[in-house]
Amino acid sequence: MVSDSRIKVLHITTHLGGGVGKALSSIVTHEQQFNPSHEHKILLLDDPEKDQFVSICRSGGIEVLLKSEYFDIDRELTNADIVVLHWWHHPVMASFLHSFPKSPIRLIIWAHVNGCNYPCLPFGFVNKPHNFFFTSPFSLENIYWSEQQRIRVKKKSSIVFGLGELKFYSSFKKTSNKKFVIGYIGTLSSSKLHPEFIEYCYAVLKKVPDAYFIMVGDISSSNNIINKAKIYNIQDRLHFTGYSNHIVNELSQFDVFAYPLNPKHFGTTENVLLEAMAFGLPVVVLNHNTEKYIIKNHKHVGFKVDSIDHYAESIKYLYDHPDERKRIGANGREFVRNNYTFENNVKLMRNKINSVYEFKKKCFEFKSVFGEEPYEWFLSCLGEDYDSFSGSINEKLILTNDKRKILEERIKACSPILKEKTKSSIQHFAETYPNDKYLQYWKKLLI
């Protein structure tokens, strides 16, 4: 039985930015107000670039410990009843795992990437803690696990969404406009967007000539989209708004929320898709990854499509049938209300924390999973690109210049996410660990 005293829950995360910050700040402040049995605290391994969610937590009575402020990590671990480690393979977290403190703890690991694509979740890592939280059932499809490993994972894991409060979005209404607006919100690089995104847009414009696209997200990674749009001469149909902290303003302008993502993307809960549905917009997604678990019924709560033509036809259907836009949007809102309830998600998390409290504390180590050196930490989650990168530094495989060149060309053609500036990319790891010669070698190949 759980004791009458408050269970002290220590969350350890690299930072409180993006989707993790939105979800975690919402969850812990809600618990602070409505759950007297748990006491939450957050420890950041890196100082935040933006303090929006740190401020929300502190205003809600949650203690947040920053890297730039002194804290004794061993003492914090010892005082905690439960430790929740928030993971997405950030290079700073990789270093922390390598030198993980020896203090006995009860441990939950909460993955904020799907783990089926880079960064891939090693079975050994998932098998370590007392419980492992996934944020999408798609994670259980991981092709890098054996069937026996998959059975083991299912027994000791839970699906707890990295979910923010969605009721807020259902209280707003769409503004009227003369244009037919197709909206997208999120990362604008090819690590998240489909590499043929412009081809998708062009196919729509051939069927709906007066369609207009609004792209919401950090424009620093939008050059490839803009340049490709110029090739198809549709650049004047794309409007980039930049990053937004108040996306209801953008959602209110959309007629359709279209979300054609890279088949190898890292996303998981997909809060922005759920927010669009909660707002009452009809949505169009591709039939893969985490999206296929959210949009389950064709034309009932949204469109789940299999090709560029199917995508364009679906949007044309919504353009031609405004009443259907309203009906599908209303169905989607009701679906989110019934299946992605913030309170139910928090209650599930709370119950899983209580179940882990029944275990004895123990010590953990992660070197056996990720290795000793920074380049090994990077390699450990590579998935399909592993052989190219590891082979390029294997002296037994690069006996000739021709073989080296082949491997280097494969590295240059690696997954788009590895070419990003951040997002656990090779550049991200190389700049975090400038003394690692292998990381620097790979970085030069990709820049």
LINKA-V674302 format. One record per residue. N is the residue number from 1. RES is the residue in one letter. OMEGA is omega as a letter, one per 40 degrees, with the letter a starting at -180 (NA if undefined). D_FIRST is the distance of its C-alpha to the first C-alpha in Angstrom with 2 decimals. Layout:
BEGIN
{{N/RES/OMEGA/D_FIRST} {N/RES/OMEGA/D_FIRST}}
END
This chain:
BEGIN
{{1/M/i/0.00} {2/V/a/3.81} {3/S/a/6.28} {4/D/i/9.22} {5/S/a/11.58} {6/R/i/12.87} {7/I/a/12.03} {8/K/a/15.52} {9/V/i/16.95} {10/L/i/20.36} {11/H/i/22.67} {12/I/a/25.63} {13/T/a/28.63} {14/T/i/32.34} {15/H/i/33.35} {16/L/i/32.62} {17/G/i/35.61} {18/G/a/36.29} {19/G/i/33.77} {20/V/a/30.87} {21/G/i/31.62} {22/K/a/31.95} {23/A/a/28.70} {24/L/i/26.52} {25/S/i/28.08} {26/S/a/27.54} {27/I/a/23.87} {28/V/i/22.88} {29/T/i/25.15} {30/H/i/23.75} {31/E/i/20.17} {32/Q/a/21.63} {33/Q/a/23.13} {34/F/a/20.68} {35/N/a/17.09} {36/P/a/16.37} {37/S/a/12.81} {38/H/i/14.44} {39/E/a/17.48} {40/H/i/19.82} {41/K/a/22.71} {42/I/i/25.43} {43/L/a/27.56} {44/L/i/30.86} {45/L/i/32.69} {46/D/i/35.94} {47/D/a/37.51} {48/P/i/37.66} {49/E/i/41.09} {50/K/a/40.20} {51/D/a/37.93} {52/Q/a/37.35} {53/F/i/33.63} {54/V/i/33.06} {55/S/i/34.70} {56/I/a/32.57} {57/C/a/29.34} {58/R/i/30.73} {59/S/i/32.11} {60/G/i/28.70} {61/G/i/27.20} {62/I/i/25.83} {63/E/i/26.87} {64/V/i/28.86} {65/L/a/30.13} {66/L/i/33.46} {67/K/a/35.24} {68/S/i/38.20} {69/E/a/36.11} {70/Y/i/34.89} {71/F/i/31.32} {72/D/a/29.94} {73/I/i/28.03} {74/D/i/26.58} {75/R/a/25.34} {76/E/i/23.81} {77/L/a/21.98} {78/T/a/20.81} {79/N/a/19.56} {80/A/i/17.65} {81/D/i/13.99} {82/I/i/15.12} {83/V/i/18.82} {84/V/a/20.38} {85/L/a/23.90} {86/H/a/26.33} {87/W/i/29.05} {88/W/i/32.49} {89/H/i/34.45} {90/H/a/35.90} {91/P/i/38.04} {92/V/i/36.42} {93/M/i/32.96} {94/A/i/34.65} {95/S/i/35.78} {96/F/i/32.36} {97/L/i/30.89} {98/H/a/33.82} {99/S/a/33.10} {100/F/a/29.32} {101/P/a/28.00} {102/K/a/26.83} {103/S/i/23.71} {104/P/a/20.50} {105/I/i/18.22} {106/R/a/15.69} {107/L/i/18.24} {108/I/i/18.86} {109/I/a/22.57} {110/W/a/23.89} {111/A/i/27.47} {112/H/i/29.86} {113/V/a/32.68} {114/N/i/32.86} {115/G/i/33.51} {116/C/i/36.00} {117/N/a/38.92} {118/Y/e/39.47} {119/P/a/37.24} {120/C/a/35.98} {121/L/i/32.51} {122/P/i/32.82} {123/F/a/30.59} {124/G/i/29.81} {125/F/a/28.35} {126/V/a/26.21} {127/N/a/24.95} {128/K/a/23.91} {129/P/i/20.64} {130/H/i/17.09} {131/N/a/17.95} {132/F/i/21.30} {133/F/i/22.11} {134/F/i/25.53} {135/T/i/27.29} {136/S/i/29.43} {137/P/i/29.39} {138/F/a/32.76} {139/S/a/31.10} {140/L/i/30.30} {141/E/a/34.08} {142/N/a/34.59} {143/I/a/37.80} {144/Y/i/37.22} {145/W/i/34.44} {146/S/i/35.25} {147/E/i/33.97} {148/Q/i/31.68} {149/Q/i/30.32} {150/R/i/29.86} {151/I/i/27.82} {152/R/a/25.62} {153/V/a/25.25} {154/K/a/24.31} {155/K/a/21.40} {156/K/a/19.80} {157/S/i/20.97} {158/S/i/20.57} {159/I/i/23.30} {160/V/a/22.50} {161/F/i/25.82} {162/G/a/27.22} {163/L/i/28.07} {164/G/i/29.65} {165/E/a/30.14} {166/L/a/32.81} {167/K/a/33.55} {168/F/a/35.93} {169/Y/a/38.29} {170/S/a/38.80} {171/S/a/40.44} {172/F/i/43.42} {173/K/i/46.51} {174/K/i/48.93} {175/T/i/52.16} {176/S/i/55.41} {177/N/a/57.61} {178/K/a/60.68} {179/K/i/59.38} {180/F/a/57.09} {181/V/i/54.35} {182/I/a/52.05} {183/G/i/49.29} {184/Y/i/47.11} {185/I/i/44.52} {186/G/i/43.09} {187/T/a/44.24} {188/L/i/47.98} {189/S/a/48.39} {190/S/i/48.76} {191/S/i/45.43} {192/K/i/43.90} {193/L/i/46.89} {194/H/a/48.73} {195/P/i/51.65} {196/E/a/53.99} {197/F/a/52.78} {198/I/i/56.34} {199/E/i/57.55} {200/Y/i/54.94} {201/C/a/56.30} {202/Y/i/59.88} {203/A/i/59.25} {204/V/a/57.92} {205/L/i/60.96} {206/K/i/63.32} {207/K/a/61.88} {208/V/a/61.10} {209/P/a/63.78} {210/D/i/62.70} {211/A/a/59.02} {212/Y/a/57.69} {213/F/i/54.69} {214/I/a/52.58} {215/M/a/50.57} {216/V/a/47.88} {217/G/a/46.64} {218/D/a/47.69} {219/I/a/51.38} {220/S/a/51.64} {221/S/a/50.82} {222/S/a/53.00} {223/N/a/56.34} {224/N/i/56.14} {225/I/a/55.57} {226/I/a/58.44} {227/N/i/60.82} {228/K/i/60.14} {229/A/i/60.55} {230/K/i/64.01} {231/I/a/64.99} {232/Y/i/64.36} {233/N/i/65.86} {234/I/a/62.88} {235/Q/a/61.82} {236/D/i/62.90} {237/R/i/60.34} {238/L/i/57.36} {239/H/a/56.24} {240/F/a/53.80} {241/T/a/52.05} {242/G/a/50.09} {243/Y/a/46.43} {244/S/i/44.98} {245/N/a/42.06} {246/H/a/42.77} {247/I/i/43.14} {248/V/i/43.49} {249/N/i/47.06} {250/E/a/47.70} {251/L/a/45.83} {252/S/i/47.98} {253/Q/a/51.08} {254/F/i/50.01} {255/D/a/51.13} {256/V/i/49.16} {257/F/a/46.37} {258/A/a/47.33} {259/Y/a/45.03} {260/P/a/46.82} {261/L/i/44.77} {262/N/i/45.56} {263/P/a/44.39} {264/K/a/42.85} {265/H/a/41.12} {266/F/a/37.81} {267/G/a/36.34} {268/T/i/33.08} {269/T/a/31.53} {270/E/a/35.10} {271/N/a/34.34} {272/V/i/38.05} {273/L/i/38.63} {274/L/i/35.85} {275/E/i/37.30} {276/A/i/40.73} {277/M/i/39.48} {278/A/i/37.61} {279/F/i/40.94} {280/G/i/42.63} {281/L/i/44.72} {282/P/a/45.66} {283/V/i/44.57} {284/V/a/46.17} {285/V/i/44.34} {286/L/a/45.12} {287/N/i/43.56} {288/H/i/41.51} {289/N/a/38.40} {290/T/a/35.69} {291/E/a/38.16} {292/K/i/38.55} {293/Y/i/34.90} {294/I/i/35.39} {295/I/a/38.82} {296/K/a/38.50} {297/N/i/41.37} {298/H/i/44.92} {299/K/i/46.51} {300/H/i/43.55} {301/V/a/41.42} {302/G/a/43.56} {303/F/i/45.85} {304/K/a/44.73} {305/V/a/47.93} {306/D/a/49.20} {307/S/i/52.33} {308/I/a/54.42} {309/D/i/56.56} {310/H/i/53.61} {311/Y/a/52.19} {312/A/i/55.55} {313/E/a/56.05} {314/S/i/52.67} {315/I/i/53.48} {316/K/i/56.99} {317/Y/i/55.52} {318/L/i/53.43} {319/Y/a/56.54} {320/D/a/58.66} {321/H/a/56.17} {322/P/i/54.86} {323/D/i/53.42} {324/E/i/51.36} {325/R/a/50.07} {326/K/a/48.75} {327/R/a/47.35} {328/I/i/45.52} {329/G/i/44.28} {330/A/i/42.93} {331/N/i/41.24} {332/G/i/39.66} {333/R/i/38.37} {334/E/i/36.82} {335/F/i/35.33} {336/V/a/33.65} {337/R/a/32.43} {338/N/a/30.77} {339/N/a/29.51} {340/Y/a/28.85} {341/T/a/27.11} {342/F/a/25.85} {343/E/i/23.07} {344/N/i/21.81} {345/N/i/22.02} {346/V/i/20.04} {347/K/i/17.33} {348/L/i/17.25} {349/M/a/17.08} {350/R/a/14.22} {351/N/i/12.15} {352/K/i/13.31} {353/I/i/12.45} {354/N/a/8.77} {355/S/i/9.12} {356/V/i/11.17} {357/Y/a/8.87} {358/E/a/7.32} {359/F/i/11.02} {360/K/i/13.13} {361/K/i/15.80} {362/K/a/19.26} {363/C/a/22.79} {364/F/i/24.57} {365/E/a/28.28} {366/F/i/30.24} {367/K/a/33.82} {368/S/i/33.73} {369/V/a/33.19} {370/F/i/35.44} {371/G/a/37.95} {372/E/a/39.50} {373/E/a/41.97} {374/P/a/41.83} {375/Y/i/44.03} {376/E/i/41.62} {377/W/i/38.71} {378/F/a/40.91} {379/L/a/41.96} {380/S/a/38.46} {381/C/a/37.74} {382/L/a/41.29} {383/G/a/41.11} {384/E/i/44.56} {385/D/a/46.38} {386/Y/a/45.12} {387/D/a/48.19} {388/S/a/50.64} {389/F/a/49.08} {390/S/i/48.23} {391/G/a/51.62} {392/S/i/53.48} {393/I/i/52.50} {394/N/a/52.80} {395/E/i/56.15} {396/K/a/56.49} {397/L/a/56.48} {398/I/a/58.71} {399/L/i/61.76} {400/T/i/64.05} {401/N/i/64.34} {402/D/i/64.38} {403/K/i/60.95} {404/R/a/59.58} {405/K/i/61.10} {406/I/a/59.54} {407/L/i/56.05} {408/E/i/56.72} {409/E/i/57.85} {410/R/i/54.65} {411/I/i/52.68} {412/K/i/54.79} {413/A/a/53.92} {414/C/a/50.15} {415/S/a/47.49} {416/P/a/48.21} {417/I/i/44.92} {418/L/a/46.00} {419/K/i/49.07} {420/E/i/47.27} {421/K/i/47.39} {422/T/i/43.62} {423/K/i/40.74} {424/S/a/40.26} {425/S/i/43.90} {426/I/i/46.21} {427/Q/i/47.76} {428/H/i/44.39} {429/F/a/43.51} {430/A/i/47.11} {431/E/i/47.31} {432/T/a/43.99} {433/Y/a/45.20} {434/P/a/49.02} {435/N/i/49.58} {436/D/a/48.34} {437/K/a/51.62} {438/Y/i/50.28} {439/L/i/48.54} {440/Q/i/51.81} {441/Y/i/53.81} {442/W/i/51.76} {443/K/a/51.86} {444/K/a/55.70} {445/L/a/55.89} {446/L/a/54.03} {447/I/NA/55.60}}
END
